[in-house]
Amino acid sequence: MISRWLLKIIFGVAVVGFVLFELGSPLIAAAILDGQTHDAANDAAHEYFQNHDADRAKAVAQQDAADDHAKLDAFTIDDQGTVHVTLSKQAKSYLLHNFGPTKDWYDVRTSATAVPK
């Protein structure tokens, strides 16, 4: 009697945990990637301020992205010297990334800007 009740509890907790993981993974990945994107933009802006070399600044942003297992999707420096960085990353999923309606949820992309200081 108790073992059946205990199995139901264990199964219920496992299902709830799996659902929370699947639905929470893109949100957590976006929050982490947002911080990484801001760091990459700030580092690139600092490099650009020091050397006024857009290629070196982009290389710094690229290296920051690679260190964080992200992809540098876009990098620009506007006329005012503001650095614009966009990074992307694939959020972890075991099931929902295989279905059309939810597939895009797991392609996380964030943008940030930074001014050289």
N, C-alpha and C positions, 0 to 999 in steps of 0.2 A: 504494500500500500504506500509506504513512504517512498520507496524507490521510484514508483511511477510518478509521484508528485515531484520528486527531485529531478527526474528526467525532463519533465515538462518545464520546470523552472530553467534548467540548463539550456534546453533548446530555445526557449523564449529569449533568454539573455543573449544567446549566440545570434539569433535572427535580428534582434534589435541592434546589437553591435555591428553586424554586417551592414544593415541599412544605414546606420549612422556613419559608418566608414565610407560607404559608396556616395552618400549625399554630401558629406562634409569634406571629402577630399578636395574637390575643386575650390571650395571656399578657403580652406587652409592653404592650399597651393597658391591661390591668388593673393592672400595676405602676405605670405612669405615672399612671393615674387615681387610684390609691390615694394617691399623694403630693399630687395636686391636691385630692382630697377633704379630706385632713388640713389642707392650707393654707386651704381655704375655711372649714372648721370653726374653725380657730384665728383667722382674721381676723374671722369673725362673732362668736366669743366675745369677742374683744378689743373689738369695736364695742359689743357688748351690755354689757360691763363699764364702758365709758366713758360710755354714754348711757342704759342701761337701756331701750332702745327695740327691741323685737323686730322691728318692721318694718324699721328701719334695718339691723339685724344680718342679716336675711334678704336685704335688698338687696345687702349686701356679699357674701354667699355667692353670690347670683345673678350678680353682676358677676364674681366670681372664676371661676365656672363658665363664663360666656360668654367670658371672656378665654382660657380653656383649651379652647374649642370642646366643652364638655360641657353637659349638661342637669341643672338642679337638680330632682331627683325628690321629695325630701322635706326639710323643714326644721322642726325643733321645738326648743323650749327647755323642759326639764322644771322641776319645782318647785325643784330645787337650783341651777338656773341653768346646767346642762350643755347645751351646744348639740349637736344631732344633725343631721348633714348626710348626704344620699345623693345622689350624682351618677351619671350614666350617660353612655355614649358608645358609638358604633358603631365597632368595630374594622375595620380595612381588610381586605378580602378580594376576590379576583377570581373565585373559583369556589364555595367551600364554603358561603358564606352563602346560596346559592340552593337548597340542599337541606334538606329538613325535619329530618333527624336532626342536622345540624350548624348549622342556622340560628341557634339560641340561643347558640352559642359566641361569636358576634360581637356580642351585646348585652351589653356589659360594664357592671357596676353595682357601686359600692363605697360603703361607709358609714364615717363617722368621727364621733367625739365630741370635744369640747373643753370645758375648764372655763375660765371667765373668769379672767384673772390680773391 
